[in-house]
Amino acid sequence: MPDKLKLGIPKGSLETATLELFDQAGWRISTRARNYFPSINDDEITCALVRSQEMGSYVANGTLDLGLTGQDWILETGADVVTVTELVYSKTADQPCRWVLVVKNDSPIQSVSDLQGKVVSTELVQFTRQYLAERGVEAEVQFSWGATEAKVVEGLADAAVEITETGTTIRAHGLRIVCDLLHTHTVLIANRDALEDPWKKSRIDKIALLLNSALLARDRVMLKMNVPADKLDVVVSKLPSLHAPTINPLYGDDWMAVESVVGRNEVRDLIPALKAAGAEGILEFELHKMVL
């Protein structure tokens, strides 16, 4: 039977974003209701849906060769895995998530030191205990199975350590953020023995390369335009690029074709400036992958 690479996909909040990233990278993964083994358009890979909290353990013991999970859960579980690459994406935005200390709006707690003798509810128990111990704070840290913010609202805990991206849900519950404890992001992790296998390592490296190239492309677009030769220097001076814009003469005319990869957030101001400098026929193209 041919070798298969066993890939873990995080089930839950990261699931959709992960499937979208793999699709952009070239792997179409299809899930089905109540089925924990999605199909994938690659005969060399099998997939399993695994909770992020458990991914490290399954990769460490060899049940999976690699998987995606949060750096926070590697710190929490202490799983003996290798981080192949860091991938900054999340369920709603390509930015790190934050584990924050949360209390009621009218709570007297203003800093971590105010947790002395208090009850703290969280899913991230081991990390929170270590964080407090390193700061000389003795508090009762209780594991929460979910609805962690509600325990603070209902008075079952004095504070919570909860994950957030924007803080909107926390504020909607009448809570406030005291401080950030940890910034986390998605990581691609691999089993140590799998990385010693040349066949598996080559495929793990391929996946890492293409996932990173897909993420890199999300922040950039390709601009193409035509520029009169006598205005070329002015246009190029306004045009950012990785190294230098690509410039080619147009057939039988005193015009140049110019193209460059630019930051997506620059385009709104850049296109009017290029037009004013003499560029015409400006086109914007989406990028799917970008390998540096």
ZAVO-659628 format. One record per residue: residue in three letters; x, y, z of N, C-alpha, C in turn. Coordinates in steps of 0.05 Angstrom, whole numbers, padded with zeros to 5 digits, always signed. Layout:
// ZAVO-659628
alaXYZXYZXYZ;...
***
This chain:
// ZAVO-659628
met+00017-00024+00000+00000+00000+00000+00018+00025+00000;pro+00013+00044-00018+00029+00069-00019+00028+00084+00007;asp+00050+00099+00013+00051+00115+00036+00029+00137+00035;lys+00019+00144+00058+00000+00166+00060+00009+00186+00082;leu+00007+00211+00077+00012+00231+00097-00013+00237+00112;lys-00012+00235+00138-00036+00238+00155-00038+00267+00165;leu-00057+00281+00156-00060+00310+00161-00083+00316+00179;gly-00079+00331+00200-00100+00339+00218-00110+00367+00212;ile-00136+00370+00209-00149+00396+00204-00164+00404+00230;pro-00159+00428+00239-00172+00436+00264-00202+00439+00262;lys-00216+00424+00279-00246+00425+00279-00255+00448+00297;gly-00275+00463+00288-00285+00484+00304-00281+00512+00291;ser-00273+00531+00307-00272+00559+00298-00253+00563+00275;leu-00231+00547+00275-00211+00551+00253-00217+00534+00229;glu-00237+00517+00230-00241+00498+00208-00246+00511+00181;thr-00265+00529+00180-00272+00541+00154-00248+00557+00143;ala-00235+00572+00160-00212+00588+00150-00189+00570+00140;thr-00186+00547+00153-00165+00528+00145-00171+00515+00118;leu-00196+00507+00115-00205+00495+00089-00202+00516+00066;glu-00208+00541+00072-00205+00562+00051-00175+00566+00044;leu-00158+00565+00064-00130+00568+00059-00119+00545+00043;phe-00126+00521+00049-00117+00498+00034-00127+00499+00005;asp-00152+00508+00002-00163+00510-00025-00147+00530-00042;gln-00140+00553-00030-00124+00573-00043-00096+00561-00050;ala-00086+00544-00032-00059+00532-00037-00060+00509-00057;gly-00084+00500-00064-00086+00479-00085-00098+00453-00076;trp-00106+00450-00050-00118+00426-00040-00147+00430-00034;arg-00164+00416-00046-00193+00419-00041-00201+00397-00021;ile-00208+00406+00003-00216+00387+00024-00246+00390+00029;ser-00260+00367+00027-00289+00367+00029-00298+00353+00054;thr-00313+00367+00071-00323+00355+00095-00352+00346+00091;arg-00361+00328+00108-00388+00318+00108-00399+00318+00136;ala-00424+00322+00139-00437+00323+00166-00432+00297+00181;arg-00424+00300+00206-00419+00277+00224-00398+00258+00214;asn-00379+00268+00198-00357+00252+00188-00331+00266+00195;tyr-00314+00252+00209-00289+00265+00218-00265+00260+00199;phe-00271+00249+00176-00249+00243+00157-00256+00255+00129;pro-00249+00280+00125-00256+00293+00100-00240+00281+00077;ser-00251+00285+00053-00237+00276+00029-00219+00299+00019;ile-00198+00292+00004-00179+00312-00006-00171+00304-00034;asn-00166+00324-00051-00159+00318-00079-00129+00313-00082;asp-00119+00295-00065-00091+00287-00066-00089+00258-00055;asp-00082+00240-00072-00081+00212-00065-00059+00205-00044;glu-00041+00224-00039-00019+00219-00021-00025+00228+00008;ile-00049+00240+00012-00056+00252+00038-00083+00241+00047;thr-00085+00235+00073-00110+00230+00086-00115+00251+00107;cys-00140+00258+00112-00146+00279+00131-00164+00270+00154;ala-00160+00283+00176-00178+00278+00200-00184+00305+00213;leu-00209+00308+00221-00217+00332+00236-00211+00327+00265;val-00196+00345+00278-00188+00342+00305-00190+00369+00319;arg-00200+00369+00344-00201+00394+00359-00173+00405+00363;ser-00171+00432+00361-00145+00445+00364-00131+00437+00390;gln-00147+00434+00411-00136+00428+00437-00122+00401+00438;glu-00130+00383+00420-00120+00355+00420-00099+00350+00398;met-00096+00370+00380-00080+00365+00356-00051+00358+00364;gly-00040+00373+00383-00012+00368+00390-00007+00340+00400;ser-00025+00329+00415-00022+00302+00426-00023+00281+00404;tyr-00041+00285+00385-00044+00265+00363-00019+00266+00344;val-00008+00290+00340+00016+00293+00323+00040+00282+00339;ala+00042+00287+00364+00065+00278+00380+00066+00248+00381;asn+00043+00234+00383+00043+00205+00386+00043+00190+00359;gly+00042+00205+00337+00044+00192+00311+00018+00185+00298;thr-00005+00190+00312-00031+00184+00300-00034+00202+00275;leu-00023+00226+00276-00022+00244+00253+00007+00251+00248;asp+00014+00256+00222+00041+00264+00215+00044+00294+00219;leu+00023+00309+00213+00024+00338+00216-00004+00348+00220;gly-00006+00373+00230-00032+00385+00234-00030+00414+00239;leu-00052+00428+00240-00053+00456+00245-00068+00461+00271;thr-00056+00478+00288-00068+00485+00313-00058+00511+00322;gly-00067+00521+00345-00058+00546+00356-00032+00542+00372;gln-00015+00562+00371+00009+00561+00387+00002+00560+00417;asp-00021+00571+00424-00030+00571+00452-00034+00542+00462;trp-00044+00524+00445-00049+00497+00454-00024+00480+00455;ile-00004+00488+00440+00022+00475+00443+00034+00483+00470;leu+00032+00508+00477+00042+00517+00503+00026+00505+00526;glu+00000+00502+00522-00017+00491+00543-00011+00461+00548;thr-00008+00446+00527-00005+00417+00530+00024+00408+00532;gly+00043+00425+00523+00071+00417+00523+00077+00394+00504;ala+00061+00392+00483+00064+00370+00463+00092+00371+00451;asp+00104+00347+00448+00131+00345+00437+00129+00342+00407;val+00126+00365+00394+00123+00366+00365+00143+00387+00354;val+00145+00387+00327+00162+00407+00314+00144+00427+00300;thr+00149+00453+00305+00135+00474+00290+00148+00478+00263;val+00134+00470+00242+00145+00472+00215+00145+00501+00205;thr+00122+00514+00210+00120+00542+00201+00097+00555+00217;glu+00098+00582+00219+00077+00597+00232+00059+00609+00210;leu+00033+00607+00215+00014+00616+00195-00006+00635+00209;val-00004+00661+00203-00020+00680+00216-00047+00683+00201;tyr-00067+00668+00210-00094+00671+00200-00112+00662+00222;ser-00137+00670+00220-00157+00663+00241-00184+00661+00228;lys-00205+00657+00245-00231+00652+00234-00244+00676+00220;thr-00236+00700+00228-00248+00724+00216-00228+00743+00203;ala-00203+00741+00210-00183+00760+00200-00155+00748+00201;asp-00138+00756+00183-00111+00746+00183-00094+00762+00203;gln-00099+00757+00228-00085+00771+00250-00084+00752+00274;pro-00065+00756+00292-00063+00739+00315-00087+00742+00333;cys-00094+00721+00348-00115+00723+00369-00101+00729+00395;arg-00117+00737+00415-00106+00745+00441-00121+00730+00463;trp-00106+00720+00482-00118+00711+00507-00116+00734+00526;val-00140+00741+00537-00141+00766+00553-00154+00760+00580;leu-00147+00776+00599-00159+00775+00626-00184+00792+00626;val-00207+00780+00633-00233+00793+00630-00247+00793+00658;val-00259+00816+00664-00275+00819+00689-00300+00835+00683;lys-00318+00837+00702-00341+00854+00700-00333+00883+00698;asn-00349+00899+00685-00343+00928+00682-00339+00941+00709;asp-00354+00933+00729-00352+00946+00755-00334+00931+00775;ser-00318+00912+00765-00300+00897+00782-00277+00915+00792;pro-00269+00911+00817-00246+00926+00827-00219+00917+00815;ile-00219+00894+00801-00194+00883+00791-00184+00901+00768;gln-00160+00911+00771-00148+00929+00751-00122+00918+00739;ser-00111+00898+00751-00086+00886+00741-00085+00857+00749;val-00065+00843+00739-00062+00815+00746-00057+00811+00776;ser-00043+00829+00788-00037+00827+00817-00062+00827+00834;asp-00084+00839+00823-00109+00840+00838-00124+00813+00839;leu-00113+00793+00825-00125+00767+00825-00118+00750+00849;gln-00101+00761+00866-00093+00746+00890-00118+00736+00906;gly-00120+00709+00909-00142+00698+00924-00168+00696+00909;lys-00168+00703+00884-00193+00703+00868-00196+00677+00852;val-00219+00674+00839-00225+00651+00823-00225+00659+00793;val-00209+00645+00778-00206+00651+00749-00215+00627+00733;ser-00233+00631+00714-00243+00610+00697-00230+00612+00669;thr-00222+00589+00658-00210+00589+00631-00207+00561+00620;glu-00204+00559+00594-00197+00534+00581-00167+00530+00582;leu-00152+00552+00584-00123+00551+00583-00111+00550+00611;val-00117+00528+00625-00111+00525+00653-00081+00525+00660;gln-00066+00508+00647-00038+00505+00654-00022+00531+00648;phe-00028+00543+00625-00014+00568+00618-00021+00589+00638;thr-00047+00591+00645-00055+00613+00664-00043+00609+00691;arg-00042+00584+00701-00029+00578+00727+00000+00586+00727;gln+00014+00579+00705+00042+00586+00703+00046+00616+00702;tyr+00029+00629+00686+00031+00659+00683+00028+00672+00710;leu+00008+00664+00726+00004+00676+00752+00027+00669+00771;ala+00036+00644+00771+00057+00636+00789+00083+00652+00784;glu+00089+00657+00758+00112+00673+00752+00111+00701+00762;arg+00087+00710+00768+00083+00737+00778+00076+00738+00808;gly+00079+00714+00821+00074+00713+00849+00045+00716+00858;val+00027+00710+00840-00002+00712+00846-00014+00685+00851;glu-00027+00682+00874-00040+00656+00881-00070+00660+00876;ala-00081+00645+00858-00109+00646+00851-00119+00618+00845;glu-00145+00613+00847-00156+00587+00840-00164+00588+00810;val-00149+00573+00794-00155+00572+00765-00172+00548+00759;gln-00196+00552+00750-00215+00530+00744-00218+00526+00714;phe-00220+00500+00707-00224+00494+00679-00252+00500+00671;ser-00256+00512+00647-00282+00518+00637-00287+00502+00611;trp-00310+00489+00609-00317+00474+00586-00328+00491+00563;gly-00331+00516+00568-00343+00534+00549-00360+00555+00563;ala-00370+00574+00548-00386+00596+00559-00371+00609+00582;thr-00345+00613+00578-00328+00622+00600-00336+00650+00609;glu-00342+00668+00590-00350+00695+00597-00375+00695+00615;ala-00393+00676+00610-00418+00676+00626-00413+00670+00655;lys-00391+00656+00661-00385+00649+00689-00378+00675+00705;val-00365+00694+00691-00359+00719+00703-00385+00736+00706;val-00401+00736+00686-00426+00751+00686-00444+00741+00709;glu-00445+00714+00713-00463+00702+00733-00450+00702+00761;gly-00426+00711+00763-00413+00712+00789-00401+00685+00798;leu-00398+00666+00780-00386+00640+00786-00356+00642+00787;ala-00344+00663+00776-00316+00668+00776-00311+00698+00778;asp-00289+00705+00790-00282+00734+00792-00271+00745+00765;ala-00259+00727+00750-00246+00735+00725-00245+00711+00706;ala-00239+00717+00681-00236+00696+00661-00212+00702+00644;val-00199+00681+00634-00179+00684+00614-00191+00673+00589;glu-00196+00690+00569-00212+00682+00546-00198+00691+00520;ile-00203+00677+00498-00191+00684+00473-00209+00703+00458;thr-00198+00722+00443-00213+00741+00428-00197+00751+00405;glu-00210+00762+00385-00197+00775+00363-00201+00806+00364;thr-00226+00814+00368-00233+00842+00368-00242+00852+00395;gly-00251+00834+00413-00262+00842+00439-00291+00850+00438;thr-00304+00848+00415-00332+00857+00412-00351+00840+00429;thr-00348+00814+00428-00365+00796+00444-00362+00801+00474;ile-00337+00805+00482-00332+00811+00510-00346+00836+00520;arg-00344+00857+00504-00357+00882+00512-00388+00879+00511;ala-00398+00863+00492-00427+00859+00490-00438+00845+00515;his-00422+00831+00529-00430+00817+00554-00427+00835+00579;gly-00420+00860+00575-00417+00878+00597-00391+00873+00612;leu-00371+00863+00598-00345+00857+00610-00324+00875+00599;arg-00301+00877+00612-00279+00893+00602-00253+00876+00603;ile-00235+00884+00586-00209+00870+00584-00189+00885+00602;val-00177+00870+00621-00157+00882+00639-00130+00884+00625;cys-00122+00862+00612-00096+00862+00598-00094+00837+00580;asp-00075+00837+00563-00069+00814+00546-00049+00796+00561;leu-00054+00770+00559-00035+00750+00571-00018+00737+00550;leu-00030+00732+00526-00016+00717+00505-00028+00724+00478;his-00010+00729+00459-00018+00732+00431-00011+00705+00418;thr-00030+00694+00403-00026+00668+00391-00034+00668+00362;his-00024+00648+00347-00030+00646+00319-00029+00616+00311;thr-00037+00610+00287-00037+00583+00278-00009+00574+00271;val-00003+00549+00277+00023+00537+00270+00018+00510+00256;leu+00035+00504+00237+00036+00477+00225+00056+00461+00240;ile+00047+00440+00253+00065+00423+00269+00068+00396+00257;ala+00090+00383+00262+00096+00357+00251+00107+00338+00272;asn+00102+00312+00267+00113+00291+00284+00144+00289+00278;arg+00159+00285+00299+00188+00284+00296+00197+00261+00278;asp+00185+00238+00281+00192+00215+00264+00185+00220+00235;ala+00162+00233+00231+00153+00239+00203+00174+00256+00189;leu+00186+00275+00203+00206+00292+00191+00232+00278+00185;glu+00236+00254+00198+00259+00238+00192+00255+00221+00167;asp+00231+00218+00158+00224+00202+00135+00226+00221+00110;pro+00245+00216+00092+00248+00234+00069+00223+00238+00052;trp+00208+00217+00048+00183+00219+00032+00163+00238+00046;lys+00159+00234+00072+00140+00250+00086+00150+00279+00089;lys+00176+00282+00094+00186+00309+00098+00183+00325+00072;ser+00188+00313+00049+00185+00328+00024+00157+00338+00020;arg+00137+00323+00029+00110+00331+00026+00101+00351+00047;ile+00112+00348+00071+00107+00368+00092+00119+00395+00083;asp+00143+00395+00072+00155+00420+00063+00139+00432+00040;lys+00128+00416+00023+00112+00426+00001+00087+00439+00012;ile+00073+00427+00031+00049+00439+00043+00056+00465+00056;ala+00078+00466+00071+00086+00491+00085+00091+00513+00065;leu+00105+00507+00044+00112+00527+00023+00086+00538+00011;leu+00068+00521+00003+00044+00531-00011+00024+00545+00008;leu+00022+00536+00032+00005+00551+00051+00016+00579+00056;asn+00042+00581+00060+00054+00607+00064+00051+00625+00039;ser+00054+00613+00015+00052+00629-00009+00023+00639-00013;ala+00004+00623-00004-00024+00632-00006-00030+00655+00014;leu-00019+00653+00038-00023+00675+00057-00009+00700+00048;leu+00015+00698+00037+00030+00721+00028+00015+00735+00005;ala+00002+00720-00012-00012+00732-00035-00037+00747-00026;arg-00048+00741-00003-00073+00754+00006-00069+00784+00010;asp-00045+00792+00017-00039+00820+00023-00030+00836-00001;arg-00029+00824-00025-00017+00837-00048-00034+00833-00073;val-00031+00851-00092-00045+00848-00118-00024+00855-00140;met-00031+00848-00164-00014+00855-00187-00027+00878-00202;leu-00011+00899-00207-00020+00922-00223-00006+00921-00250;lys-00021+00924-00272-00010+00927-00298-00020+00953-00311;met-00003+00965-00327-00011+00991-00339+00006+00997-00363;asn-00003+01015-00379+00013+01026-00402+00022+01054-00395;val+00047+01060-00402+00058+01086-00394+00074+01098-00418;pro+00069+01123-00425+00086+01136-00446+00115+01136-00437;ala+00133+01132-00456+00161+01130-00450+00172+01155-00436;asp+00161+01179-00443+00171+01203-00432+00160+01208-00403;lys+00142+01191-00394+00131+01193-00367+00139+01169-00349;leu+00155+01152-00360+00161+01127-00347+00175+01131-00320;asp+00195+01149-00319+00209+01153-00294+00191+01163-00272;val+00173+01181-00279+00154+01192-00259+00136+01170-00248;val+00125+01153-00266+00107+01132-00258+00122+01111-00240;val+00145+01103-00249+00160+01083-00235+00168+01093-00207;ser+00173+01118-00204+00181+01129-00178+00158+01127-00158;lys+00134+01124-00167+00111+01122-00149+00102+01093-00145;leu+00116+01075-00158+00106+01047-00159+00124+01029-00141;pro+00113+01020-00118+00129+01001-00102+00130+00974-00115;ser+00150+00958-00108+00153+00931-00119+00172+00915-00101;leu+00172+00889-00106+00191+00872-00090+00220+00879-00096;his+00227+00881-00121+00254+00888-00129+00253+00913-00147;ala+00241+00910-00170+00236+00932-00189+00213+00924-00207;pro+00198+00943-00217+00176+00937-00235+00186+00923-00260;thr+00169+00907-00272+00175+00895-00298+00166+00915-00320;ile+00185+00921-00338+00179+00941-00359+00186+00929-00386;asn+00167+00930-00405+00171+00920-00432+00160+00940-00452;pro+00174+00944-00475+00164+00962-00495+00139+00950-00509;leu+00120+00967-00516+00097+00958-00532+00105+00958-00561;tyr+00093+00940-00576+00100+00937-00604+00093+00962-00621;gly+00113+00972-00635+00108+00993-00655+00098+01019-00643;asp+00105+01025-00618+00095+01049-00605+00115+01059-00585;asp+00113+01084-00577+00131+01096-00558+00118+01094-00530;trp+00109+01071-00523+00096+01065-00498+00109+01041-00485;met+00106+01039-00458+00117+01017-00443+00095+01003-00428;ala+00097+00976-00426+00080+00961-00409+00094+00957-00382;val+00081+00964-00361+00092+00963-00334+00075+00946-00316;glu+00088+00929-00301+00073+00913-00281+00089+00910-00255;ser+00074+00908-00233+00087+00906-00207+00068+00894-00187;val+00079+00880-00167+00063+00870-00145+00064+00891-00123;val+00041+00898-00112+00040+00919-00092+00022+00910-00069;gly+00024+00924-00047+00007+00918-00024-00022+00924-00029;arg-00040+00907-00021-00068+00911-00026-00079+00937-00014;asn-00068+00944+00010-00078+00968+00023-00067+00994+00011;glu-00049+00992-00008-00037+01015-00022-00053+01023-00047;val-00069+01004-00057-00081+01008-00084-00100+01032-00085;arg-00115+01036-00064-00135+01057-00064-00122+01085-00070;asp-00099+01090-00059-00086+01115-00063-00067+01114-00087;leu-00057+01090-00093-00037+01087-00114-00048+01091-00142;ile-00071+01079-00148-00082+01081-00175-00087+01110-00184;pro-00100+01127-00167-00103+01155-00176-00076+01169-00180;ala-00056+01162-00164-00030+01175-00167-00017+01166-00193;leu-00019+01141-00199-00008+01131-00224-00022+01143-00249;lys-00048+01146-00247-00063+01158-00268-00055+01187-00272;ala-00052+01201-00250-00044+01229-00252-00015+01232-00263;ala+00001+01212-00259+00029+01213-00269+00032+01205-00298;gly+00009+01196-00310+00010+01190-00339+00004+01161-00346;ala+00000+01143-00327-00006+01115-00333-00035+01113-00344;glu-00039+01094-00363-00065+01089-00374-00070+01059-00374;gly-00095+01052-00378-00102+01023-00379-00094+01008-00355;ile-00098+01019-00331-00088+01006-00306-00107+00983-00299;leu-00095+00960-00295-00110+00936-00287-00101+00925-00261;glu-00119+00915-00245-00112+00903-00219-00120+00873-00220;phe-00102+00856-00212-00106+00827-00213-00102+00815-00185;glu-00120+00796-00178-00117+00781-00153-00094+00762-00156;leu-00080+00757-00134-00059+00736-00133-00069+00713-00116;his-00062+00689-00123-00069+00665-00108-00046+00654-00092;lys-00022+00657-00103+00002+00648-00089+00025+00667-00095;met+00043+00669-00076+00067+00686-00080+00090+00673-00065;val+00110+00665-00080+00133+00651-00068+00157+00670-00069;leu+00168+00675-00046+00192+00693-00045+00217+00676-00045;
***
